[in-house]
Amino acid sequence: MLEQAVLFVVSFIANTFSAFSGGGAGLLQFPLLIFLGLPFAIALATHKIASVALGVGAMLRHARERTLTLRLSVEMLAFGVPGVLLGARVILDVPERIAQTALGILTIGLGIYSATKKQLGVELALRTTSATTTLVGGTGLFMIGVLNGSLTSGTGLFVTLWLVLWYGLDYKRAVAFTLVWVGVVWNGSGAVVLGVLGEVQWNWLPALLAGSLLGGYAGAHLAIAKGSAWIKRAFEVVTILAGLALLAKVFF
């Protein structure tokens, strides 16, 4: 019971911050699973499955705001899901130390970049739709999808920043798209592949799923209430902390 309680509390806190900042639930949740004794591959598959509940919780809250558009939703699914499936298959053959070091460095870079761009994502500035913007945007989503399927945490943050940088969304709208489509469909696709090809700690999932679902709803509510300026700061803090945590785990 104590183990289940710890899993629930950490999952709730991690997913509340993730739903508010646009990603990074694995900053606390994934390392906890390894700390409690799970091997990397089993912890990854278990975390991926639990993360789907984060998207469901956030979707329940964001659905009331009607912030999602059909065109961008279709692009995120059409380009992102194939990347996720590819990445989930590849990660089983990639050394753990290399994967986590690469992700840590990339994640820190996201936070620093956003912090140096004071007006980035504060206001909506949609890019004109064309075949070129769709192709470039889709390629970016596919590449991030590969990372999402293969690496442990923080890739939702990559999607959030890509939606702000390329598509011109503000952070509030970008977080909504990330939580719903990355949280539910991308993570769900990766979870299926990892669950079939690897192993899952099934008896830990009830507590993790409950924490993710409630945390996703709570974080989405905070994001809607506070707006893009607050989300931008939270995004920068979470990305830098997530990257440092991953590097610390590798080298210490």
C-alpha positions as CSV (number, residue, x, y, z in Angstrom):
1,M,0.0,0.0,0.0
2,L,2.8,2.4,0.8
3,E,4.4,1.7,-2.6
4,Q,1.1,2.4,-4.4
5,A,0.6,5.6,-2.4
6,V,4.1,6.8,-3.4
7,L,3.4,6.0,-7.0
8,F,0.1,7.9,-7.0
9,V,1.5,11.0,-5.3
10,V,4.5,11.3,-7.5
11,S,2.4,10.6,-10.6
12,F,-0.1,13.3,-9.7
13,I,2.6,15.9,-9.0
14,A,4.6,15.0,-12.2
15,N,1.5,15.0,-14.5
16,T,0.1,18.3,-13.0
17,F,3.3,20.1,-13.9
18,S,3.4,18.3,-17.2
19,A,-0.1,19.4,-18.2
20,F,0.6,23.0,-17.1
21,S,4.0,23.3,-18.9
22,G,3.4,21.1,-22.0
23,G,5.4,18.0,-21.1
24,G,8.0,16.6,-18.8
25,A,6.0,14.1,-16.7
26,G,9.0,11.8,-16.9
27,L,11.1,14.3,-14.9
28,L,9.7,12.6,-11.7
29,Q,7.7,9.6,-12.8
30,F,10.2,7.7,-15.0
31,P,13.2,8.1,-12.6
32,L,11.0,6.9,-9.7
33,L,10.2,3.7,-11.6
34,I,13.9,3.0,-12.1
35,F,14.7,4.0,-8.4
36,L,12.1,1.5,-7.2
37,G,13.9,-1.3,-9.1
38,L,12.5,-1.5,-12.6
39,P,15.0,-2.0,-15.5
40,F,15.1,0.7,-18.1
41,A,13.0,-1.0,-20.8
42,I,10.2,-2.1,-18.3
43,A,10.1,1.3,-16.7
44,L,9.8,2.9,-20.1
45,A,6.9,0.8,-21.2
46,T,5.1,1.2,-17.9
47,H,5.6,5.0,-18.0
48,K,4.4,5.2,-21.6
49,I,1.2,3.4,-20.7
50,A,0.6,5.6,-17.6
51,S,1.2,8.8,-19.7
52,V,-1.8,8.0,-21.8
53,A,-4.0,8.9,-18.8
54,L,-2.3,12.3,-18.7
55,G,-3.6,13.1,-22.1
56,V,-7.1,11.8,-21.3
57,G,-7.3,14.0,-18.2
58,A,-6.1,17.0,-20.1
59,M,-8.4,16.3,-23.0
60,L,-11.4,16.3,-20.6
61,R,-10.6,19.8,-19.5
62,H,-9.4,21.3,-22.8
63,A,-12.5,20.0,-24.7
64,R,-14.6,22.6,-22.9
65,E,-12.4,25.4,-24.4
66,R,-12.6,24.2,-28.0
67,T,-8.9,25.2,-28.7
68,L,-8.1,22.3,-31.1
69,T,-8.3,22.7,-34.9
70,L,-8.9,19.9,-37.3
71,R,-6.0,20.6,-39.7
72,L,-3.2,20.7,-37.2
73,S,-4.7,17.7,-35.3
74,V,-4.6,15.6,-38.6
75,E,-1.0,16.7,-39.2
76,M,0.1,15.7,-35.7
77,L,-1.5,12.2,-36.2
78,A,-0.5,11.6,-39.8
79,F,3.2,12.6,-39.4
80,G,3.8,11.9,-35.7
81,V,2.4,8.4,-35.1
82,P,4.6,6.7,-37.8
83,G,7.6,8.3,-36.1
84,V,6.5,7.1,-32.7
85,L,6.1,3.5,-33.9
86,L,9.5,3.6,-35.5
87,G,11.2,5.1,-32.4
88,A,9.5,2.6,-30.1
89,R,11.0,-0.3,-32.2
90,V,14.4,1.2,-32.4
91,I,14.9,2.1,-28.7
92,L,15.0,-1.6,-27.7
93,D,18.4,-1.8,-29.5
94,V,19.9,1.6,-28.3
95,P,22.2,1.7,-25.3
96,E,20.5,3.4,-22.3
97,R,23.3,5.7,-21.5
98,I,23.5,7.2,-25.0
99,A,19.8,7.7,-25.2
100,Q,19.4,9.5,-21.9
101,T,22.5,11.7,-22.5
102,A,21.2,12.8,-25.8
103,L,17.8,13.6,-24.5
104,G,19.1,15.5,-21.5
105,I,21.2,17.8,-23.6
106,L,18.4,18.4,-26.1
107,T,15.9,19.1,-23.4
108,I,18.1,21.7,-21.6
109,G,18.6,23.4,-25.0
110,L,14.9,23.8,-25.4
111,G,14.5,25.6,-22.1
112,I,17.5,28.0,-22.7
113,Y,16.2,28.8,-26.2
114,S,12.7,29.7,-25.1
115,A,14.1,31.8,-22.2
116,T,16.2,33.9,-24.6
117,K,13.2,34.6,-26.8
118,K,11.1,36.9,-24.5
119,Q,8.0,37.1,-26.7
120,L,8.1,33.6,-28.1
121,G,4.7,31.9,-27.7
122,V,3.2,34.7,-25.7
123,E,0.8,35.7,-28.5
124,L,-0.9,33.8,-31.3
125,A,0.9,34.4,-34.7
126,L,-0.3,31.6,-37.0
127,R,1.8,30.8,-40.1
128,T,0.1,30.8,-43.5
129,T,-0.9,27.4,-44.6
130,S,0.8,26.0,-47.7
131,A,2.2,22.7,-49.0
132,T,5.7,23.8,-47.9
133,T,4.6,24.7,-44.3
134,T,2.8,21.4,-44.1
135,L,5.8,19.4,-45.3
136,V,8.3,21.1,-43.1
137,G,6.0,21.0,-40.1
138,G,5.1,17.4,-40.7
139,T,8.8,16.4,-41.0
140,G,9.5,18.1,-37.7
141,L,6.6,16.2,-36.1
142,F,7.8,12.9,-37.5
143,M,11.3,13.4,-36.1
144,I,9.9,14.3,-32.7
145,G,7.7,11.3,-33.0
146,V,10.7,9.1,-33.3
147,L,12.1,10.7,-30.1
148,N,8.8,10.3,-28.4
149,G,8.7,6.6,-29.2
150,S,12.3,5.9,-28.3
151,L,13.2,8.2,-25.4
152,T,11.9,8.4,-21.9
153,S,10.7,11.9,-21.0
154,G,10.6,15.5,-22.2
155,T,9.6,14.9,-25.9
156,G,6.2,16.5,-25.3
157,L,8.2,19.6,-24.5
158,F,9.8,19.3,-28.0
159,V,6.3,19.2,-29.6
160,T,5.1,22.2,-27.6
161,L,8.1,24.3,-28.7
162,W,7.8,23.1,-32.4
163,L,4.1,24.1,-32.5
164,V,5.1,27.6,-31.2
165,L,8.1,28.0,-33.4
166,W,6.8,26.7,-36.7
167,Y,3.0,26.9,-36.6
168,G,2.9,30.2,-34.6
169,L,0.7,29.0,-31.8
170,D,0.9,30.6,-28.4
171,Y,1.9,28.4,-25.5
172,K,-1.6,28.0,-24.2
173,R,-2.9,26.5,-27.5
174,A,0.4,24.5,-28.1
175,V,0.1,22.8,-24.7
176,A,-3.5,21.8,-25.5
177,F,-2.5,20.1,-28.8
178,T,0.5,18.4,-27.1
179,L,-1.4,17.0,-24.2
180,V,-4.3,15.7,-26.2
181,W,-2.6,14.2,-29.3
182,V,0.8,13.4,-27.9
183,G,-0.5,12.3,-24.5
184,V,-3.3,10.1,-25.9
185,V,-2.4,8.9,-29.4
186,W,1.4,9.2,-29.6
187,N,2.1,7.8,-26.2
188,G,-0.7,5.2,-26.7
189,S,1.0,4.0,-30.0
190,G,4.4,3.8,-28.3
191,A,2.9,2.0,-25.3
192,V,1.4,-0.7,-27.6
193,V,4.7,-1.4,-29.3
194,L,6.7,-1.4,-26.1
195,G,4.1,-3.5,-24.4
196,V,4.1,-6.1,-27.1
197,L,7.9,-6.2,-27.7
198,G,8.9,-5.6,-24.1
199,E,7.6,-6.0,-20.5
200,V,5.2,-3.9,-18.3
201,Q,4.9,-3.7,-14.5
202,W,1.2,-4.2,-14.6
203,N,0.6,-4.1,-10.8
204,W,2.0,-0.6,-10.6
205,L,-0.3,0.8,-13.3
206,P,-3.5,1.5,-11.3
207,A,-1.8,4.0,-9.0
208,L,0.1,5.6,-12.0
209,L,-2.9,5.8,-14.2
210,A,-5.0,7.5,-11.4
211,G,-2.3,10.0,-10.7
212,S,-1.8,10.8,-14.4
213,L,-5.5,11.2,-15.1
214,L,-6.2,13.5,-12.1
215,G,-2.9,15.4,-12.6
216,G,-3.6,15.9,-16.3
217,Y,-7.0,17.5,-15.5
218,A,-5.6,19.7,-12.8
219,G,-2.6,20.9,-14.8
220,A,-4.8,21.7,-17.8
221,H,-7.1,23.7,-15.6
222,L,-4.1,25.7,-14.3
223,A,-2.8,26.3,-17.9
224,I,-6.2,27.6,-19.0
225,A,-6.5,29.8,-16.0
226,K,-3.0,31.3,-16.1
227,G,-2.4,31.8,-19.8
228,S,0.6,31.7,-22.1
229,A,3.0,34.0,-20.2
230,W,2.9,31.7,-17.1
231,I,3.0,28.6,-19.2
232,K,6.1,29.9,-21.0
233,R,8.0,30.3,-17.7
234,A,6.8,26.9,-16.5
235,F,7.9,25.3,-19.8
236,E,11.4,26.8,-19.4
237,V,11.8,25.7,-15.8
238,V,10.6,22.2,-16.5
239,T,12.7,21.6,-19.6
240,I,15.9,22.7,-17.9
241,L,15.2,20.6,-14.7
242,A,14.2,17.6,-16.8
243,G,17.4,17.8,-18.8
244,L,19.6,18.2,-15.7
245,A,17.8,15.3,-14.0
246,L,18.5,13.0,-17.0
247,L,22.2,14.0,-17.1
248,A,22.5,13.5,-13.4
249,K,21.1,10.1,-13.6
250,V,23.5,9.1,-16.3
251,F,26.7,10.5,-14.7
252,F,26.0,10.3,-11.0
